[in-house]
Amino acid sequence: METIPKELLYSETHEWLREEDELVVVGVTDHAQSLLGEVVFVRLPEIGIDVHAGDEISVLESVKAAGDVYSPVSGRVVEVNEALEEGMTAINEDPYGDGWLFKLAPRDRSELDHLLDAEGYEKLISDQDQVSPEEDE
């Protein structure tokens, strides 16, 4: 089972969010990273853009697939993880730490109330794992 830090909030599209002073730090969950496989490229958002909750904001590419990253809340992108330009090791090995993607100045902090806690996220991925691709055919 993947690590699901209790202090973070989670989206149904597998992004995590950590409050940091007046900002929120966003990355992809260990679960999302493991589904993608080894991430080899990331397209980070532009600093200064305004986004709405649910907007596609970034893309991760792995050796086997590409995955969209969505903004879990509305706000302005104020920083991106420039260290990722040197390599994807942090996303692959430390998605909740050095593998963060971007920071937002949230427009409406009440949107945080719509995100999942660790227990809710664990249930979400458990429920999704119950539906295997073979059952859908």
Secondary structure, 3 states (H helix, E strand, C coil): CCCCCCCCEECCCCEEEEEECCEEEEEECHHHHHHHCCEEEEECCCCCCEECCCCEEEEEEECCCEEEEECCCCEEEEEECHHHHHCCHHHHHCCCCCCCCEEEEECCHHHHHHCECHHHHHHHHHHHHHCCHHHHC
